[in-house]
Amino acid sequence: MFQQKGYDATSVDDLVLAANVAKGTFYYHFNSKDELLHALQEMVIDEFATQARTKLTEGVSPLKVLSEFVSEMAKWNEANSDLSRAVFAEKFTRFSQGHGGHGSHASHGNHCSVEEKKRKFVNLIAELIALAQKAGEIRADVEADDLVRVILPPIMFTTATWLFNPEGSLSERLERSLKLVLEGVRPQ
């Protein structure tokens, strides 16, 4: 329904009708349409994280896995730009209201809070960076967490600016941004 009608135009009534479930069933699992959106986002991140870990066990270079992870997320954002825009807009609203993205949206089921999702995403990036450091692909004289704070903002900024002005390919923009950042963290 989100893809057919757009996120903003889709109501909970539309969702329960399409899913052929009672409204109470929806509200048993989710407090709102926004909470469903965050559950969807969590599912996508988990899927891409699983793919990244599988590639690592197959011997793919950690830096290549990081690049492919960012690329896969970009492709998903391109294909689901309306949903991604809604997520970014909600994050911006929470941040601008002084919430800083903290707190929980989900109180039912197995859904993570917004902060837990963010942590899962950031922890995966940190894990890939640490593995790339061990493999000699990224400089090891800087803590992985510090490198995350250098690498992640350009990814997020590039994604957000593309979502609200979708010209060209997000995947290509992110590839260029990541390449520029990673050139600065290569071993000296």
C-alpha positions as CSV (number, residue, x, y, z in Angstrom):
1,M,0.0,0.0,0.0
2,F,2.8,2.4,0.8
3,Q,4.3,1.9,-2.7
4,Q,0.8,2.1,-4.4
5,K,-0.6,5.2,-2.6
6,G,2.5,6.7,-1.0
7,Y,3.3,6.7,2.7
8,D,1.5,9.9,3.6
9,A,-1.7,8.9,1.7
10,T,-1.9,5.4,3.1
11,S,-4.0,5.1,6.2
12,V,-4.2,2.4,8.8
13,D,-7.6,1.5,7.4
14,D,-5.9,1.0,3.9
15,L,-3.3,-1.3,5.5
16,V,-5.8,-3.5,7.4
17,L,-8.0,-3.7,4.4
18,A,-5.1,-4.8,2.1
19,A,-3.8,-7.2,4.7
20,N,-7.3,-8.6,5.4
21,V,-6.9,-8.2,9.2
22,A,-9.0,-6.5,11.8
23,K,-7.9,-3.0,12.9
24,G,-7.4,-4.4,16.4
25,T,-4.9,-6.9,15.1
26,F,-2.9,-4.1,13.6
27,Y,-2.9,-2.2,16.8
28,Y,-2.0,-5.3,18.8
29,H,1.3,-5.3,16.9
30,F,1.9,-1.6,16.1
31,N,0.9,1.6,17.8
32,S,0.8,3.5,14.6
33,K,1.6,3.5,10.9
34,D,5.0,5.1,11.8
35,E,5.8,2.1,14.0
36,L,5.1,-0.2,11.1
37,L,7.4,1.8,9.0
38,H,10.2,1.5,11.6
39,A,9.6,-2.3,11.7
40,L,9.9,-2.4,8.0
41,Q,13.2,-0.5,8.2
42,E,14.4,-2.8,10.9
43,M,13.6,-5.8,8.7
44,V,15.5,-4.3,5.8
45,I,18.6,-3.5,7.9
46,D,18.6,-7.0,9.4
47,E,18.4,-8.5,5.9
48,F,21.3,-6.5,4.6
49,A,23.3,-7.1,7.8
50,T,22.8,-10.9,7.3
51,Q,24.0,-10.6,3.7
52,A,27.1,-8.7,4.8
53,R,28.0,-11.2,7.5
54,T,27.5,-14.1,5.0
55,K,29.9,-12.3,2.6
56,L,32.4,-12.0,5.4
57,T,32.3,-15.7,6.1
58,E,32.8,-16.3,2.4
59,G,36.1,-14.4,2.6
60,V,35.0,-11.1,0.9
61,S,37.1,-8.2,1.9
62,P,35.6,-6.2,4.8
63,L,36.0,-2.9,2.9
64,K,34.2,-4.4,-0.1
65,V,31.4,-5.7,2.2
66,L,31.1,-2.2,3.6
67,S,30.9,-0.7,0.2
68,E,28.3,-3.3,-1.0
69,F,26.3,-2.8,2.2
70,V,26.1,0.9,1.5
71,S,25.2,0.2,-2.1
72,E,22.5,-2.2,-1.3
73,M,20.9,0.2,1.2
74,A,21.1,2.9,-1.5
75,K,19.3,0.7,-4.0
76,W,16.6,0.0,-1.5
77,N,16.3,3.7,-0.7
78,E,16.0,4.5,-4.4
79,A,13.3,1.8,-4.9
80,N,11.4,2.9,-1.8
81,S,12.2,6.6,-1.7
82,D,8.7,7.5,-0.3
83,L,9.2,5.3,2.7
84,S,12.8,6.4,3.2
85,R,11.8,10.1,3.0
86,A,9.2,9.4,5.7
87,V,11.9,7.8,7.9
88,F,14.3,10.7,7.4
89,A,11.6,13.3,7.9
90,E,10.6,11.6,11.2
91,K,14.2,11.4,12.4
92,F,14.7,15.1,11.5
93,T,11.5,16.1,13.3
94,R,12.5,14.1,16.4
95,F,16.0,15.7,16.3
96,S,14.7,19.2,15.8
97,Q,12.3,18.8,18.7
98,G,15.2,18.0,21.0
99,H,14.6,14.2,21.2
100,G,17.8,13.5,19.3
101,G,16.4,10.3,18.0
102,H,16.2,8.7,21.5
103,G,13.4,6.7,22.8
104,S,11.2,3.9,21.6
105,H,8.5,3.8,19.0
106,A,7.8,0.1,19.4
107,S,6.3,-1.3,22.4
108,H,4.8,-4.5,21.0
109,G,6.2,-7.6,19.5
110,N,9.9,-8.0,18.8
111,H,10.5,-4.5,17.3
112,C,13.5,-2.5,18.4
113,S,13.3,1.0,19.6
114,V,14.6,3.7,17.2
115,E,17.7,3.9,19.2
116,E,18.3,0.1,19.1
117,K,17.9,0.1,15.3
118,K,20.3,3.0,15.0
119,R,22.8,1.1,17.3
120,K,22.4,-2.1,15.2
121,F,23.2,-0.2,12.0
122,V,26.1,1.7,13.5
123,N,27.5,-1.4,15.2
124,L,27.5,-3.2,11.8
125,I,29.4,-0.3,10.2
126,A,31.8,-0.3,13.2
127,E,32.3,-4.1,12.9
128,L,33.1,-3.8,9.2
129,I,35.5,-0.9,9.8
130,A,37.3,-2.9,12.6
131,L,37.6,-5.9,10.4
132,A,38.9,-3.7,7.5
133,Q,41.5,-2.3,10.0
134,K,42.6,-5.8,10.9
135,A,42.8,-6.7,7.2
136,G,45.0,-3.6,6.7
137,E,42.5,-2.0,4.4
138,I,41.8,1.0,6.7
139,R,44.3,2.7,8.9
140,A,44.5,1.2,12.4
141,D,45.9,4.1,14.3
142,V,42.3,5.5,14.9
143,E,39.6,3.8,16.9
144,A,36.9,2.1,14.8
145,D,34.2,4.2,16.6
146,D,36.0,7.4,15.7
147,L,36.1,6.3,12.0
148,V,32.3,5.6,12.2
149,R,31.8,9.2,13.2
150,V,33.8,10.2,10.1
151,I,32.3,7.8,7.6
152,L,28.6,7.7,8.6
153,P,27.7,11.4,8.4
154,P,28.5,11.7,4.6
155,I,26.5,8.5,4.0
156,M,23.5,9.9,5.9
157,F,23.8,13.4,4.4
158,T,24.1,12.1,0.9
159,T,21.1,9.9,1.3
160,A,19.0,12.6,2.9
161,T,19.8,15.2,0.3
162,W,19.1,12.7,-2.5
163,L,15.7,11.7,-0.9
164,F,14.5,15.3,-0.9
165,N,16.1,16.2,-4.3
166,P,16.3,12.9,-6.2
167,E,18.5,13.8,-9.2
168,G,20.8,11.1,-10.6
169,S,21.6,7.9,-8.9
170,L,21.8,7.7,-5.1
171,S,24.0,4.6,-5.5
172,E,26.5,6.5,-7.6
173,R,26.4,9.5,-5.2
174,L,27.1,7.3,-2.2
175,E,29.8,5.4,-4.0
176,R,31.6,8.7,-4.7
177,S,31.1,10.0,-1.1
178,L,32.3,6.7,0.4
179,K,35.3,6.6,-1.9
180,L,36.3,10.2,-0.9
181,V,36.0,9.4,2.8
182,L,37.8,6.1,2.5
183,E,40.7,7.6,0.7
184,G,41.4,9.6,3.8
185,V,41.4,6.5,6.1
186,R,43.6,4.3,4.0
187,P,46.8,3.2,5.7
188,Q,49.6,5.7,5.5
